[in-house]
């Protein structure tokens, strides 16, 4: 029991140490956690905190010297979910965000890069999303469980888009704004296969964007797709029984984004793919209470043009089911 108390203490300390603010929703998509389909039935709330650091510069797949640009994002998502039938679940995601930049990457006409010394940060409500999830396939046997569910939703332009630099002279870049200024549509697919102590899950979550605005500039984020494949193993107990459970997870996940448009013209230095290797830990304290932590390290970049790229993400979440 002392071992479990120590593990839970570490989890609680980590989650409490994270700032109670948050940031741009990582190019406007939502986190789903290690096992999204655990919330298939009943109702509850999930609180997730995520940190993302961008401090590396890539030209396509090549990492080049960073002249001094840096972006940081904290995202706190409050997700409420409720099953209106055994197969249909409604979800609402309310993000609080804190975004900051310290130096903006500038791509010169000759292909060289510089950093504009501008600084700025924003804090407040982001874009709220409302989704419905339908579990259209379920199969249970003595040893295995298979579940497949689809997602449809809409992201509303509730976050402000007029944040300015610290000197008040310029509008912050679209990525640093609290919202996108656009109404976007979400579509996703989740699948889970469990056999004894192993679970393999896969998730796809896409965004179909529309045109928005930041400051006095028309802007449209590119359509995007978040993807992941995760394997989870129950370390404790060896035989499933009532009481706490400990899982270790390892996954590969990523973000694929189309180019953005600025005043109707495509930005050649936007969009691309980033893939992460993601170890994680999940603790089921009771049937209604789940803690999880994950670390996402970027192992592959293929970005269009020249861009500031992600280094890593960290995420911690608590789910309480009623």
MARBAZA-315673 format. One record per residue (C-alpha): x, y, z; residue number from 0; residue in one letter; chain. Coordinates in steps of 0.2 Angstrom, whole numbers. Each point is the difference from the previous one (the first is absolute). Example, Ala and Ser with C-alpha at 12.3 -4.5 7.8 and 13.67 -1.06 7.14 Angstrom:
% MARBAZA-315673
NODE    east   north      up   resi   resn   chain
NODE      62     -22      39      0      a       A
NODE       6      17      -3      1      s       A
This chain:
% MARBAZA-315673
NODE    east   north      up   resi   resn   chain
NODE       0       0       0      0      x       A
NODE      15      12       3      1      x       A
NODE       5      -3     -18      2      x       A
NODE     -17       6      -6      3      x       A
NODE       0      15      12      4      x       A
NODE      17       5      -7      5      x       A
NODE      -6      -1     -18      6      x       A
NODE     -16      10       3      7      x       A
NODE      10      13      10      8      x       A
NODE      11       2     -15      9      x       A
NODE     -14       2     -12     10      x       A
NODE      -9      12      11     11      x       A
NODE      15      11       3     12      x       A
NODE       4       0     -19     13      x       A
NODE     -18       6      -5     14      x       A
NODE      -1      13      14     15      x       A
NODE      17       7      -5     16      x       A
NODE      -6       4     -18     17      x       A
NODE      -6      18      -2     18      x       A
NODE     -19       2       1     19      x       A
NODE       1       9     -17     20      x       A
NODE       1      -7     -17     21      x       A
NODE       4       3     -18     22      x       A
NODE      -4      -1     -18     23      x       A
NODE      -7     -17      -3     24      x       A
NODE      15      -6     -10     25      x       A
NODE      -6       6     -17     26      x       A
NODE     -18      -1       6     27      x       A
NODE      -3     -18       2     28      x       A
NODE      -6      -9      16     29      x       A
NODE       9     -12      12     30      x       A
NODE      -8     -17       2     31      x       A
NODE      10      -8      13     32      x       A
NODE       8     -17       1     33      x       A
NODE     -16     -10      -2     34      x       A
NODE     -15      11      -6     35      x       A
NODE     -12     -14      -1     36      x       A
NODE       0      -2      19     37      x       A
NODE     -13      13       1     38      x       A
NODE     -12      -9     -11     39      x       A
NODE     -14      -1      13     40      x       A
NODE      -7      10      14     41      x       A
NODE       6      18       3     42      x       A
NODE      15       9       7     43      x       A
NODE      13      13      -2     44      x       A
NODE      18       0      -6     45      x       A
NODE      13      13       4     46      x       A
NODE      15       0     -11     47      x       A
NODE      16      11       1     48      x       A
NODE      12       0     -15     49      x       A
NODE      16      10      -3     50      x       A
NODE       8       1     -17     51      x       A
NODE      17       8      -4     52      x       A
NODE       5       6     -17     53      x       A
NODE      19       5      -1     54      x       A
NODE       7      -9     -15     55      x       A
NODE       0       6     -18     56      x       A
NODE      -3     -12     -15     57      x       A
NODE       2       2     -18     58      x       A
NODE     -10     -15      -6     59      x       A
NODE       8     -15       9     60      x       A
NODE      16       9       4     61      x       A
NODE       3       8      17     62      x       A
NODE       9      17      -2     63      x       A
NODE       7      13      12     64      x       A
NODE     -13       9      10     65      x       A
NODE       4      19       0     66      x       A
NODE     -10       2      16     67      x       A
NODE     -18      -3      -2     68      x       A
NODE     -11      -9      13     69      x       A
NODE     -18      -4       3     70      x       A
NODE      -8      -8      15     71      x       A
NODE     -18      -6       3     72      x       A
NODE      -9      -5      15     73      x       A
NODE     -17      -8      -3     74      x       A
NODE     -13      -4      14     75      x       A
NODE     -15     -10      -7     76      x       A
NODE     -16      -3      10     77      x       A
NODE      -9     -13      -8     78      x       A
NODE     -18      -5       5     79      x       A
NODE      -8     -16      -7     80      x       A
NODE     -17      -8       2     81      x       A
NODE      -7     -16      -8     82      x       A
NODE     -18       3      -6     83      x       A
NODE      -1     -18      -5     84      x       A
NODE      11     -15       1     85      x       A
NODE       8       4     -16     86      x       A
NODE      -1      19      -2     87      x       A
NODE      11      12      11     88      x       A
NODE       0      19       0     89      x       A
NODE      16      10       4     90      x       A
NODE       4      18       3     91      x       A
NODE      18       6       1     92      x       A
NODE       4      17       7     93      x       A
NODE      18       5      -1     94      x       A
NODE       9      13      10     95      x       A
NODE      16       6      -9     96      x       A
NODE      16       9       3     97      x       A
NODE      11       3     -15     98      x       A
NODE      17       9      -1     99      x       A
NODE      13       4     -13    100      x       A
NODE      18       6       3    101      x       A
NODE       7       5     -17    102      x       A
NODE     -10      -3     -16    103      x       A
NODE       8     -10     -14    104      x       A
NODE       3      10     -16    105      x       A
NODE       4      -9     -17    106      x       A
NODE      10      12     -12    107      x       A
NODE      -2       0     -19    108      x       A
NODE      17      -9      -2    109      x       A
NODE      -6     -14      12    110      x       A
NODE      10       5      15    111      x       A
NODE      -9       2      17    112      x       A
NODE       0      14      13    113      x       A
NODE      -9       3      16    114      x       A
NODE     -11      15       3    115      x       A
NODE       2       5      18    116      x       A
NODE     -18       2       3    117      x       A
NODE      -8      -7      16    118      x       A
NODE     -17      -3       5    119      x       A
NODE     -12     -12      10    120      x       A
NODE     -19      -2       2    121      x       A
NODE     -11      -9      13    122      x       A
NODE     -18      -4       0    123      x       A
NODE     -14     -10      -7    124      x       A
NODE       3     -10     -17    125      x       A
NODE     -11      -7     -13    126      x       A
NODE     -14     -11       8    127      x       A
NODE      -4     -16      -9    128      x       A
NODE     -16     -11       1    129      x       A
NODE       1     -18      -6    130      x       A
NODE     -11     -16      -1    131      x       A
NODE       7     -17       0    132      x       A
NODE      -9     -16      -7    133      x       A
NODE       6     -17       4    134      x       A
NODE      -5     -10     -15    135      x       A
NODE       9     -16       3    136      x       A
NODE       3     -10      16    137      x       A
NODE       5     -18       2    138      x       A
NODE       3      -9      17    139      x       A
NODE       7     -17       3    140      x       A
NODE       7      -9      15    141      x       A
NODE      18       7      -4    142      x       A
NODE      -2      14     -12    143      x       A
NODE     -10      17      -2    144      x       A
NODE      -1       9     -17    145      x       A
NODE      -8      18      -1    146      x       A
NODE       0      12     -14    147      x       A
NODE      -8      17       1    148      x       A
NODE      -2      16     -11    149      x       A
NODE       1      18       5    150      x       A
NODE      -9      16      -7    151      x       A
NODE       2      17       7    152      x       A
NODE       1      19      -3    153      x       A
NODE      13      12       7    154      x       A
NODE      -7      17       4    155      x       A
NODE      10      17      -2    156      x       A
NODE      -1       4      19    157      x       A
NODE      19       5       2    158      x       A
NODE       5      18      -3    159      x       A
NODE      11       3     -15    160      x       A
NODE       6      18       3    161      x       A
NODE      15      -3      12    162      x       A
NODE      15      12      -3    163      x       A
NODE      19      -1       4    164      x       A
NODE       6       7      16    165      x       A
NODE       4      17      -8    166      x       A
NODE     -18       1      -6    167      x       A
NODE       6       4     -18    168      x       A
NODE      -4     -16      -9    169      x       A
NODE     -13     -14       0    170      x       A
NODE       7     -17       6    171      x       A
NODE       2     -14     -12    172      x       A
NODE     -16     -11      -3    173      x       A
NODE       8     -14      10    174      x       A
NODE       2      11      15    175      x       A
NODE     -18       6       0    176      x       A
NODE     -12      -8      12    177      x       A
NODE     -12      -5     -14    178      x       A
NODE      -1      -3     -19    179      x       A
NODE     -14      12      -3    180      x       A
NODE      -8     -14     -11    181      x       A
NODE     -14     -13       2    182      x       A
NODE       8     -17      -3    183      x       A
NODE      -7     -18      -2    184      x       A
NODE       7     -15       9    185      x       A
NODE      -1     -18      -6    186      x       A
NODE       9     -15       8    187      x       A
NODE       1     -19       2    188      x       A
NODE       6     -10      15    189      x       A
NODE       3     -18       2    190      x       A
NODE       5     -11      14    191      x       A
NODE       5     -19       1    192      x       A
NODE       3      -8      17    193      x       A
NODE       6     -17       4    194      x       A
NODE       4      -5      18    195      x       A
NODE      13      12       6    196      x       A
NODE       3       9     -16    197      x       A
NODE     -10      14      -9    198      x       A
NODE       4       7     -17    199      x       A
NODE      -9      16      -5    200      x       A
NODE       0      11     -15    201      x       A
NODE      -7      18      -2    202      x       A
NODE      -3      12     -14    203      x       A
NODE      -6      18       3    204      x       A
NODE      -1      12     -15    205      x       A
NODE      -5      18      -2    206      x       A
NODE      -8       8     -15    207      x       A
NODE       3      18       1    208      x       A
NODE      -8      16      -6    209      x       A
NODE       7      18      -1    210      x       A
NODE       3      10      15    211      x       A
NODE       9      16       5    212      x       A
NODE      13       6      12    213      x       A
NODE       2      18       2    214      x       A
NODE      -4       8     -17    215      x       A
NODE       7     -15     -10    216      x       A
NODE     -11     -14      -8    217      x       A
NODE       7     -17       5    218      x       A
NODE      -5     -18      -3    219      x       A
NODE       9     -14       9    220      x       A
NODE       3     -15     -11    221      x       A
NODE     -11     -16       2    222      x       A
NODE       9     -11      12    223      x       A
NODE       0     -18       7    224      x       A
NODE       6      -6      16    225      x       A
NODE       4     -19       1    226      x       A
NODE       7     -13      12    227      x       A
NODE       3     -18       3    228      x       A
NODE       2      -5      18    229      x       A
NODE       4     -16       9    230      x       A
NODE      -5      -2      19    231      x       A
NODE       5     -14      12    232      x       A
NODE      -7      -3      17    233      x       A
NODE      15      -1      12    234      x       A
NODE     -11      -3      15    235      x       A
NODE      -9     -10       5    236      x       A
NODE       5     -15     -10    237      x       A
NODE     -18      -7       1    238      x       A
NODE     -14      13      -2    239      x       A
NODE      -9       3      16    240      x       A
NODE      -8      15       9    241      x       A
NODE      12      13       7    242      x       A
NODE      13      11      -7    243      x       A
NODE       9      -4     -17    244      x       A
NODE      16       6      -8    245      x       A
NODE       3       1     -19    246      x       A
NODE      15       4     -10    247      x       A
NODE      -2       7     -18    248      x       A
NODE      10       3     -15    249      x       A
NODE      -6       8     -16    250      x       A
NODE       4       9     -16    251      x       A
NODE     -11      15      -4    252      x       A
NODE       1      15     -11    253      x       A
NODE      -7      16      -8    254      x       A
NODE      -3       2     -19    255      x       A
NODE      -4      17      -5    256      x       A
NODE      -4       8     -17    257      x       A
NODE       7      17      -4    258      x       A
NODE      -8      16       7    259      x       A
NODE      -7      14     -10    260      x       A
NODE       3      19       4    261      x       A
NODE     -11      12      -8    262      x       A
NODE      -5     -14     -12    263      x       A
NODE      18      -5      -6    264      x       A
NODE       8     -16       6    265      x       A
NODE      14       2      12    266      x       A
NODE      15     -10      -7    267      x       A
NODE       8      -1      18    268      x       A
NODE     -15      -9       8    269      x       A
NODE      -7     -17       2    270      x       A
NODE       9     -17       0    271      x       A
NODE       1     -15      11    272      x       A
NODE       8      -3      17    273      x       A
NODE       0     -18       8    274      x       A
NODE       3      -3      19    275      x       A
NODE       6     -15      10    276      x       A
NODE     -11       0      16    277      x       A
NODE       3     -10      15    278      x       A
NODE     -14       2      14    279      x       A
NODE      -6      -7      16    280      x       A
NODE     -18      -2       6    281      x       A
NODE      -7      -4      17    282      x       A
NODE     -18      -5       3    283      x       A
NODE      -3       4      18    284      x       A
NODE     -18      -6       0    285      x       A
NODE     -12      -3     -14    286      x       A
NODE      -5      18       0    287      x       A
NODE      17       8       2    288      x       A
NODE      15       0     -12    289      x       A
NODE      16       9      -1    290      x       A
NODE      12       0     -14    291      x       A
NODE      17       8      -6    292      x       A
NODE       8       0     -17    293      x       A
NODE      16       7      -8    294      x       A
NODE       0       3     -19    295      x       A
NODE      17       2      -8    296      x       A
NODE       1       5     -18    297      x       A
NODE      10     -13     -10    298      x       A
NODE      -5       6     -17    299      x       A
NODE      -3      16      -9    300      x       A
NODE      -5       3     -18    301      x       A
NODE      -6      18       0    302      x       A
NODE      -4      10     -16    303      x       A
NODE      13      14      -3    304      x       A
NODE       9       7      15    305      x       A
NODE      -9       0      17    306      x       A
NODE       2      -1      19    307      x       A
NODE      -3     -18       5    308      x       A
NODE      -6      -9      15    309      x       A
NODE      13      -7      12    310      x       A
NODE     -11      -9      13    311      x       A
NODE     -16       0       9    312      x       A
NODE      -5      -6      17    313      x       A
NODE     -18      -4       6    314      x       A
NODE      -8      -4      16    315      x       A
NODE     -19      -4       2    316      x       A
NODE     -13      -5      13    317      x       A
NODE     -16      -8      -4    318      x       A
NODE     -15      -2      12    319      x       A
NODE     -15     -10      -5    320      x       A
NODE     -16       2       9    321      x       A
